[in-house]
Each structure stands twice: as structure tokens, then as C-alpha cells.
Amino acid sequence: MAAPPTPLRKKVLDLMTEEGAQNVTDIMKKLSMSNGSARSILIKMKESGLVERVSHGTYNIPKSDSD
């Protein structure tokens, strides 16, 4: 069983749940993060399967098979 997301990852997931796909700049501004931190968290979340890259620099929560 996967570990629950960290508080920061939960904030990113909540933002995507409420507003849809987000790019690095969106995450930077809305969560008051540096560019490097936003990129890093999105890449780590992608590698762990929490988000998927939907276009250059833009990520979203993966759609389930039932959607």
C-alpha cells in the first residue's frame, strides 16, 4: 500500500481537484513556491503516479479507467 501524500503534495492534488490541470507557474504562484521547488514536486509526483504530464510543463491527476 502506498504511503499517504505529504502535506505539500496534498495541496497540489487539492488544487488540481478544484481547478484542473496546472503548470509549473500556476503551482509557483498559487502555493508560493520557487520555480525549482514547483518543478521538483511535480516531477516527484509524476514518478510516483500521483499526477500525469498532460502537455509541456502541465500536469493533472490521472483519469481513472471508469471516467
C-alpha positions, 0 to 999 in steps of 0.5 A: 500500500502506498504511503499517504501524500505529504502535506505539500503534495496534498495541496497540489492534488487539492488544487488540481481537484478544484481547478484542473490541470496546472503548470509549473507557474500556476503551482509557483504562484498559487502555493508560493513556491520557487520555480525549482521547488514547483518543478521538483514536486511535480516531477516527484509526483509524476514518478510516483503516479500521483499526477500525469504530464498532460502537455509541456510543463502541465500536469493533472491527476490521472483519469481513472479507467471508469471516467 
